[in-house]
Amino acid sequence: MPRKARLPLAGVLLIGTIALSPLAQPMLTTADARSITWARAGDTQTLDPHAVDGGFAMSLNQQIYEPLLLRDAQGKTSPALAESWGLTSDPLVWEFRLRRGVTFHDGTPFTAEDVLFSIKRAKQPIAGVSPLLAAVDDVIAVDSHLVRIRTKGPTPLLPANLTHVLMMSKAWVEKNGAVQVADENLRHRAYTFAHANGTGPFVLVSREIGNRTVMRRNDAYWSNAQSPVEISELVYRSLPNDTERVQALVSGEVDFVQDVPVNELPRLQANKALTVNTGPENLSVFLGLNVGPGPKSEVGTENRNPLADRRVREAISTAINRQAIQRGVLLGQAIQTGTVAPSSINGYPRQLDRFPAFDVGRAKALLAEAGFASGFQFKLDCPRDGYTRSEAICRAVASQLAQVGITVEPVMRSFADHLAMIRNESVRPEAYLLGLNVPTFDSEQILSTLFHSRGKRNGQLNATQFGNAEVDSLIQSLSGQIDFTARTQAIAQVWRIVQEDTLYVPLHIQTVAYAMKSDVNIAVDIEDQPKLKSARLRNTTQ
């Protein structure tokens, strides 16, 4: 899905945490104590793990709460609160074997009843994570540590969807009157707004909303024996100002910074007291082009839409200098690509991931062949934010296309307004910049969102006017196909069809940069949601 707009929090409120049982109290020693301050550009709207999906909320909440299945830094699904899982002989029933010996931060044991409660709570329509559970029909506790989930139809992506559904304590939520997920207007009154009780590696100590959240290591954490958590205290700070956030790292006030501005990277990389880790994000950035017939489009003249001609779309792709955007606009923080699919997803069309070499002469020849030797003009709708330097990317594209006679007028909007325009079926943009992340790590989500004809369930971000009955049928077949081989073949077939048509012009895969003190090592997370239980610290006194 497109990255969600970052919503600022107004005001600061200090609220205490839960009372911890002796079992869950941190037992730190002066020898191993190490506090890490983590700074980001914003704060979460709430600590309720079911209220909001993605962005700042998931980044912070997953330090305290855990899902049944977890995605590691590379996006691979791995065991978390479920030790194993799989489809039963019934194609509608998945089985999850729960980890034993796990306790919540208040000392109560984690059992199947908590899973049943959490999934049913997360399915409430008001819950931000509810779309992930739309296929769930029923949840059954076979015993205290075995759960079966029945779906409404074959659902191959159920395990993938569960990686963003965090488990809560049934007893704790009921005790504190928080069974119902609060809507946005009442969220600040809910107990779960600023209190937490998970099974995760860090225990909430205090929270100043919009400013600072303090957590301490959970010394009763179930994985400590195999992989001890090295951070004894984790302080999350919201520093919206880019300059202030970077300066806090340079001065030593904070230890780790996310949301690093690309223009600051050279300075940070040259600082020997710091380390900068970079890696690909699960997000592609591309141009969407209106390929509909002239009468339905404002593009072109005499009711003829130049963008409806595949040769023109190929000319645009050929006239774009991706390397210049990567190096000059993004300062190296991007990976050039020929497909809208990140390489980390299932069904990634590796053999189709290619793009034409930058060639002004070739682009002009293609335009002439299509009957547009004198060029044409169109508007390019762009978000001012939401992706790394998105406004600068649009202006660079306009400048490059001008070299082949295509006049592009960038139209800037806020990210929220830009996304609303693309989702509005009655609006037909001529061309637009869009970024797409893929929480399921599966091609089906991209194909159904971008290439399926517009409809209530599919094609929500397909503003190109493209529609193909064969493609629609193939995409629809994926959601219920549990035969892996057949499903993979169908995905490959769709990619071949849509890639040949050049419906979108892929630009790059966005990369993520984390900056930190040199004695801290935090791997870049492909979802930009770092798992700080895996952070490694170097003892500089030895």
N, C-alpha and C positions, 0 to 999 in steps of 0.2 A: 504494500500500500504506500501511497505517498507519505513522506515524513510529516508528522502532525505539527501544527503550529505550536510554538512554545508560548505558554500562557503565563504572564508574570503574576506573582502573588503580592497582594497589597497588605501592608501591615505586618507586625511581628508579634507573635504570641508565644509565650513560654509555657509549655505544658509538660508535666512530669510523665514518666513512663509507668508501666505496670510494676507492681511489687514482685520482686523476684524471690523464688524459693531458694533455700540454701544450696540445693543441687545445681541451680542455674547461675548462682553468683559467680562473676569472674574471679579467678584465683590467680592473680598476676604476681610475678616476682620482679624485683628491681633488675634482675639480670636479663630477663627476656622482654621487659616492657618496652614498647615502641609505639608511639602515637603517630598516626599518619593523617594529615589534613588533605582532603580531596576537594578541589574547587571546580564548579561547573558554571555555565552561563545562566542557570535558572534553578528553580526548586520544583518539587513535585506539588501537584494540587492537593494531594491527600496521601496518607499512609494506608488507606484501605486498599488492599491488593486486588480487589475485584472492581473497583470503581473506574479505573482508568487503565488502558492498555498502551504500552509503549512509552517512548520518550523518557523524561525525567522520572516519572512515576515508577516504571519498571526498573530503571537503573538503581534507584534507591531501595525500593521495596524488596528486590531480590537479594539484598544483603541480609535481610531479616527473615524473609519468608522463602519457601522453596516449592518448586513444582514436583510432580511425580517424575518427570523426565526433564533433563537439562540440556541446553545447547552449550558446548564448549566454545572457546574463543574462535575456533575455525568453523563453527556451525554444525558440528557433528552431534547427533543426539546421543546422550549418555545417561546412565542410571542416576537418579537422585533419590527421592523418597520411594520410588519403585525400583526394586532390584532387577526385575525382569518383566517383560511384557510380550504379548503376542496375540494373534487372532486364534480363536477357538475353532472347533469344527463347524460351528455356526458362523457364517460370514457376517452376521450382524452383531457378534459378541466379541469384545476384546477383554483380555484378562491381564490384571496387573498384580504381581506379587510384591507386597510392601516390605520395606526394610524394617527389621526388628531392632528394638533397643533405642529408638528415636524418641526424644522428649521435646515438648515445647519449652519455651524459655521460662514458663512458670512451673515447670517440673512435671506437668501432666503428660502421660504417654500418647504418642501418635498412633492411631488405629484406623481401621477401615471406616469407622463411623465419622471420623473427621473428613475423610475423602468424600463420602456420600454428602455430608453437609456442605463442604466447600464447593463441590460441583453444582449442587442444586442452588446454592446461594449465587454462584457466578453465572448461572443461567437466567437470573432475574433480568427482565428486559432493560432495566435502568443500568445494569452493570456494563462497564466498558468492554469487558472480556466476553460478554454473552455471545457475540457472533462466532467465536471460536467453538462454541458448544452447541450450535444450532442443530447439529445432526444427532445429538444425544437424546435418546428416548427414555432410558432408565439407568440407574446405578444400583448395583446389588452388592451387599457385603456377604460373601460366602462364609468367611470367618473373620477373625480380628485382623488378619493381615493378607487377605485375598479379596480383591475387588473385581467385579465384572461390570463392564459398561456396554449396554445394548444401544445400538444406533438405529435410526429410522430407516436406513438403507445401508448398503455396503459403503464404508467410509475409510478409504485407505489413508487419509491424512489425519485421522484422529490423534495418533501419537504426536505428530508434529504440532497440532493445535494445543495439546496439553502442556507444552513447554512454557506457555505464558499464563497458565492457570495455577496460581499459588495456593497452597493449602493452609487453612486456618483451623484453630481449635474450636470445635463445636461448643464445648463447655464455656470457654472464655467469651466467645461472641454472644452466646445466650445470656450469660451472667451480666454482660455489660449492655444489653439491650440493642445489639447491633445486627440482628438477623437480617433486617432489610438494608440493602445497599442504598445509601442516601443519594438523592439527586443533587445537582449542582447548587441549588439554592439552599439546601439543608445540610450540605456536606460538612460545613464547619461546626455543626452542632453534634455530629455523630461521634461516638467514642473512638471509632477507628480512624477518625480524621487525623489525630495526632498521638495515638497510642498504638502499640503493636505487640504481638506475641506470636512469634513464628518458631520454626525449628532450625533456622539458618545459622550461619557462622557468626553473626553479630547480633547483640542484644541492645535494644533501644534504651538509652539513658535519659536523654532530654531532647527537646525539639523547640527551636525558635523559628517559627514559620517564616519562610522567605529569607532566612539568614543562616542558621546553623542547626545541624542535627548531629548529636553525639551518640555513638554506639561503642560498645565494648565487646571484646572477643567472648564468644560462647565457649567456655572451657568444657562444657558437657556436649559439645558438638560431635555428632556421630562419626565423622570422618577424621577426627583429630589423630587417631592412632595411626592411620595410613598416611595422612598428609596434613600435618599440623598447620593451623592458621597462624601466620607469623605477625600479623598486625594485632596489637593488644588493645588499641583504641583507635576508632575510625571517626574522624570529624568531617562531615559534609558541609561545605559552605557554598552559598549561592552568591556569585560575583558576576552580575550581568555585564559590567563594563569590560570590554576586551583588554584594554590597556591595564586596568586595575588588576584583572585576573592574572595576566602574564607577569606583571611587576611583583605580585604577591609570591610567585614562584621564584623569580630571580632574586628577590630579597630574602628568601628562605622562610617566608611566613606560611606558605603552603608547600606540600611535598609532591603533589600530583595534580595536573591540570588536564581536564578534558576540554573540548570545544576550543582548540588552539587556533587562533586566526592564522591563515596561511601566510599572510605578510610578515608574521612574527617568527616563522619557522627558521629562516636563515640565522637570525640572532640567537635563537635558542639552541640550534644545532652547533653553533660556534662556541657556546659556553661550556667549558670543560667540567663545570660543576653539575651539569645537567645531562640527561639522556632523553632523546626523542625517539619513540617507537612509532612506526607507521605500518599500515596494512590496509588491504581492501575492505570496503564496507559492503554490506549486502544491499547496494543501491546503485541503480543505473540511471544515467541522465541522458536524455534524447530529445529530439524534435518530433512533435506530432504534426502531420500535414493533412490538410483537408483534401481528400481525394474524390469528393463527390462531384456530380455534374454541375456545370456552370449555373443553371437557374437556381440551384440551392446554395450557391456560394457567391461571395462578393469578390473572390479572387479572379483576376483576368478581365478580359473584355469580350464583347459579343457573345456572352453566355458560354464562353469556353474557359474552363478552369485549367491553367497550365499544370497545377499540381496533380491533376487527375492522370497525367501522362507519366508513365513509369520512367521514361527517358529524362524528364525534367527532375523527377525525384532523385534519380541517379546522378544527374548533373549537380544538384545541390550537395549531395553526399561527397562528390568528387571535388567540389569547390571549397569544402570546409577543410581547413588545415587543423586537424585534431592535435598534432604535435605542438603547434603554436599555442593552442588553448591550454594544453596540458602544462607547457613550460612557462609561457608568458602570463597567462591569467591565473592558473592554479599553482604555479611555482612547483610543478612536479607532483602535486598531490592529486593524481588521477591516473587511471589506466585506460589507454585508448581501447575502444571496443567496436565491433561490428554487429553486435546484437544487443537487444535490450535485456538479455538474461545474464545475471551475474554467474560467474563460473562455479559458484558454490552450490547452485541449486540442482535438484534432481532433474534429469532430462536436458541439462545444459547442452545446446547444439554446438559442440566444439568445432566440428568440421565446417560449420556455417559462420563461425565467428571471424569474419574477415570484412574489410572495408576497402574501397578503392583508394589508391594512392592520390594524394593531393596533386591536382593537375588542372591548372586554369584552362589550358588549351583544350584538353579533353572535355571539360565541363562546357565550354563554349560550343564545341562541336555537337555535343548532345542536345543543347538548347536549340541550335540551328536545325538539327535533324527533326526536332519536335515542332518546328515552326515558330520558335521564339528567339531568333537570332538577335533581335533588338531588345530582348529582355522583357521584364514585367515587374510588377511590384505587389507586395503583400504586407500585412501587419503580422508581427510576431509577438504574441502575448507572453509575458514573462513575469515571474514572481520576483520581488525585490529580495526576498529571503527564502528560507526553507532548504536550500542547497548551498553548497560552498560557492560563493561569489556568483550567484545565478544572474544578477543584473549584468555583471561584466562579461559573462559568457554570451549573453544575448547580444550585447553590443559588438563583441568580437565576431560573432556569426554574421551580423549585419555588415560589418566592414569587409569580411571575406567574400560574401556573396556579391557585394558591389563591384568586385573585380571582374565578375562575369556578366555584368549588366542587370543583375537582379537587385532592385531597390527594396530594402527591408526597413519597415518602421517599427522599432521596438515599442511596445506598450506595457508599461510597468504597473503592477498592482501589488498589494500585500499578498502574502502567501495564501491566507484564508480566502480572500476574494478571488484569487487566481484559481484555486482548487474548486471553489463553488461554481465558477464560470464553466470549467471543464465538465463538471458533473451535471450542469444544466442542459438537458437535452434540447431545449428550444434555442440555445445559443450555439452557433456554428463558427468557432474561431477559424481563421484562415491558416494559422500555424501557431504552435505554442511549445514552450519548453516545459518538460515534465521530468520528474524523478520518481522512481518506483522501487520500494524495498519489498522483500518477499518473506514475510514472517514464517510461512510454511516451508520455505526452502524447496519448493516444488514448482515445476513449470506450469502446472494447472492454474495456479493463481494468476500468473502473468497472462497466460493465453485467454483465460475467461474475462479478465479485467480489460485488456487492451485490444484483443482481436475478435472477440465475440460480438455479434450485432448488439446494439443497444437494447436493453431490456431491464426488467425489474431486478433480476438476479445476476445478470451478466452484462459485460460491456460498460460498466459504470464510468470508466475513464476512456472509453473509445469515442473521442470527439472527431475522429477522422472521416466519419461517414462510411467507413468500410463495412461491408457485410457480405458473407459468403455462406450459403446453406451447408455446404460440405464441411467447412471449417467449424461452423456452429455445432453440427452433429458430432464431429470428432471431439470437440471440447467438452460437450455435454456427457459424452461416454466416459470421460476420465473420472468423474466424481464417484462413480459406482464400480469402477474396475479394480478388483483386488488381485487379479492375476498380474504380477509384476512385469512379466515379459510382454504380454499383450498391451499393457498400459504404456510401457516404454516405447513400443512400436508406434502406438497412436500419437504419443507426444512428438516423436521424431517426424511423423508424417505432417502434423500441423506446422511444425517449425519450417519444414521444407517449403510448404505452400506460402506461408506469410513472409518468409525471408526473401523469397524470389521476387515478391511484389514491392519490396522497399517501402513499406507502409509508414515506417518510422525511420528517422535518421539517427542512429545511435552515436553518441559522442564519447562518453567515457563511463567507467565505473568509478564512483567516488571513493577516495581513500580517507582514512582516519588517522590523525596524529595525536599521540599522548605524550605530554612532556612531564618529566619528573626529575627529582634529585638523582644524582648518579648512583646513590646507594639503594635505590628503589627500582624494581623491575616489575612492570605491569604490562602484560601482553595486550596488544590491540584486539578488541573484541569485534567480530565481523558484524554484530548487531549494534555496536557502539554501546554495549551494556556490560562493562567490565566486571568480572567476577573477582572481587578483591580478596576472597578467601585464598586465591591462588597467587597473590602477590608475593614476591620474594624480596627479602631485605638483606643487604650486605652489612655485616658488622664492621664498621670502619675503625674500631678500636683495636682490632686484632692485627 
